[in-house]
Amino acid sequence: MKNFFVTGTDTHVGKTLASAILTMMLEAVYWKPIQSGDNDGLSDVEQVKQWTKLSSEHFLKPVYSLKENLSPDQSAKLENINIELSNCMLPNLKKPLIVEGAGGVFVPLNQKECIIDLIKKFNLPTIVVARGTLGTINHTLLTIDALRSRHINLAGIIFSGELNVENKKSIEYWGQVRTLLHIPLFKNINYSVLHTWASQQISFLETV
């Protein structure tokens, strides 16, 4: 079963778009267990639904749906909620599963645990979404090192947006990691655009 946890080097790096594309390509179930805030009035699950046009059986509700566009621990504090990883149980499904994290790996969930602890708990092959522009090498290699230091299986990198090819090569070399996809900058993001692009990425399905 092709189940993956999707994390990123930081917030707004393109995790949700990458998760939507993976969900579409693998005909998977999308799940963001901890949702903090929204994007122009849409939660991430609502956004992925719009982009993929998959039926409701491909989507799971978050365990925590927090209102403010803040780190999960800060947003939860405003609502007098304590995020507990014991409430986040990996579902047993017959379809592939794409789990999206919140922010980068060290985004706090509470006073003791971060996103990386959730990744470790689920123990899924993890995909890192990174920018391909200046500054991405350090952020990406630090993220890779943090995951590997906790013996988390790194499935590969997805680059999002503008790509400096030499940055990609450096990350592959120094991180000893493979690139799974490069998602380009789309002028418009909708089902038609994503479906057309994803249908051309046949080699990806052969590598995962």
C-alpha positions in Angstrom: 0.0 0.0 0.0 1.4 3.4 -1.0 0.9 5.4 2.2 2.9 8.6 2.8 3.3 11.4 5.3 3.8 14.8 3.5 5.8 17.3 5.4 7.7 20.5 4.3 10.6 22.7 5.0 8.2 25.4 6.2 4.7 26.9 6.0 3.3 27.7 2.5 5.9 25.7 0.8 3.3 23.8 -1.2 2.4 20.8 1.0 -1.3 20.9 0.3 -0.9 21.2 -3.5 1.6 18.3 -3.4 -0.7 16.3 -1.2 -3.6 16.9 -3.6 -1.6 15.8 -6.6 -0.4 12.7 -4.7 -4.0 11.9 -3.7 -5.2 12.3 -7.3 -2.4 10.3 -8.8 -2.6 7.4 -6.3 -6.4 7.6 -6.0 -5.7 7.8 -2.3 -7.5 9.0 0.9 -6.4 12.5 2.1 -6.1 13.2 5.8 -4.8 16.2 7.6 -5.1 15.2 11.3 -4.3 18.6 12.7 -5.7 21.6 10.8 -4.8 25.1 12.0 -6.5 28.0 10.3 -7.6 28.1 6.6 -6.6 29.6 3.2 -9.0 32.3 2.0 -11.8 30.7 3.9 -11.1 27.1 2.8 -9.6 24.4 5.0 -7.0 22.3 3.4 -9.3 19.3 3.1 -11.9 21.6 1.3 -9.1 22.9 -1.0 -8.0 19.3 -1.8 -11.6 18.3 -2.6 -11.9 21.2 -5.1 -8.6 20.4 -6.8 -9.1 16.7 -7.1 -12.8 16.3 -7.5 -12.7 13.0 -5.7 -15.7 11.6 -3.9 -16.2 12.0 -0.1 -14.8 8.5 0.6 -11.4 9.9 -0.3 -11.4 12.4 2.6 -11.1 12.0 6.4 -12.0 14.7 8.9 -9.2 16.3 11.0 -8.8 15.2 14.6 -8.3 18.8 15.5 -9.8 21.7 13.5 -8.4 24.9 14.9 -9.5 28.4 13.8 -6.6 30.7 13.9 -3.8 30.8 11.3 -1.1 30.1 13.9 1.1 27.2 14.8 -1.2 24.4 16.2 0.0 24.9 19.8 -0.8 28.6 19.7 -4.1 28.1 18.0 -5.1 25.4 20.3 -4.2 27.5 23.4 -6.6 30.2 22.2 -9.4 27.6 22.2 -8.4 26.0 25.5 -7.5 22.8 23.7 -4.5 20.6 24.4 -3.4 18.6 21.3 -2.7 15.0 22.3 -1.0 12.6 19.9 -2.9 9.7 21.6 -6.0 11.0 19.9 -4.4 10.8 16.4 -4.7 7.1 15.4 -3.6 6.0 11.9 -6.7 4.7 10.1 -6.8 1.2 8.7 -7.8 1.6 5.1 -8.0 -0.4 1.9 -7.0 2.6 -0.2 -3.6 4.4 -0.2 -3.3 7.2 2.4 -1.8 10.6 2.1 -1.3 12.3 5.5 -0.4 16.0 5.5 1.4 17.7 8.4 1.2 21.3 9.5 4.1 23.5 8.7 7.7 22.1 9.1 8.8 19.2 11.2 9.6 21.3 14.4 6.3 23.1 14.4 5.0 22.6 18.0 1.8 20.7 18.7 1.9 21.2 22.5 4.6 21.9 25.1 6.3 18.5 24.6 5.7 17.4 21.0 6.2 18.7 17.5 5.0 17.5 14.0 8.1 15.3 13.8 6.7 13.3 16.8 3.5 12.7 14.9 5.5 11.6 11.9 7.5 9.2 14.1 4.3 7.8 15.6 2.6 7.1 12.3 5.9 5.6 10.9 5.0 6.2 7.3 7.4 6.8 4.4 7.8 10.6 4.5 8.0 13.0 1.6 9.5 16.4 2.1 8.1 19.3 0.0 10.7 22.0 -0.6 11.2 25.1 -2.6 13.7 25.0 -5.4 14.9 28.6 -5.1 17.7 30.3 -3.2 17.7 29.3 0.5 16.2 25.9 0.1 19.4 23.8 0.4 19.9 24.5 4.1 16.3 24.2 5.1 15.9 20.9 3.2 19.1 19.3 4.4 18.2 20.2 8.0 14.8 18.7 7.6 16.3 15.5 6.1 18.8 15.3 8.9 16.1 15.7 11.6 14.0 12.9 10.0 16.9 10.5 9.6 18.1 11.1 13.1 14.8 9.7 14.3 15.0 6.8 11.9 12.1 8.0 9.8 11.9 6.5 6.4 12.5 9.2 3.8 10.7 8.4 0.6 12.0 11.5 -1.3 11.7 15.1 -2.2 9.0 17.0 -4.1 10.2 20.4 -5.3 7.5 23.0 -5.6 7.5 26.1 -7.8 10.5 27.7 -9.4 13.4 25.3 -9.6 17.2 26.0 -9.6 18.5 22.7 -11.0 21.9 23.1 -9.2 20.0 23.4 -5.9 18.2 20.2 -6.7 21.5 18.4 -7.5 23.0 19.7 -4.2 20.1 18.4 -2.2 20.2 15.0 -3.9 23.9 14.7 -3.3 24.3 16.0 0.2 21.0 14.6 1.4 21.5 11.3 -0.4 17.8 11.5 -1.4 15.9 11.2 -4.7 13.6 13.7 -6.3 10.1 12.3 -6.8 8.5 15.2 -8.6 8.9 18.9 -9.5 5.6 20.7 -9.3 5.9 23.8 -11.5 4.3 27.2 -10.9 0.8 27.0 -12.3 -0.9 30.2 -13.5 -4.2 28.8 -12.4 -4.7 25.8 -10.1 -7.8 23.8 -10.8 -8.8 20.2 -11.4 -8.3 20.4 -15.2 -4.8 21.8 -14.9 -3.7 19.4 -12.2 -5.2 16.3 -13.9 -3.6 17.1 -17.2 -0.2 17.6 -15.5 -0.4 14.6 -13.2 -1.4 12.3 -16.1 2.0 13.1 -17.7 4.0 12.0 -14.6 3.8 8.3 -15.4 7.4 7.7 -14.2 6.5 8.8 -10.7 4.0 5.9 -10.2 6.8 3.5 -11.1 9.2 4.9 -8.5 7.0 4.9 -5.4 
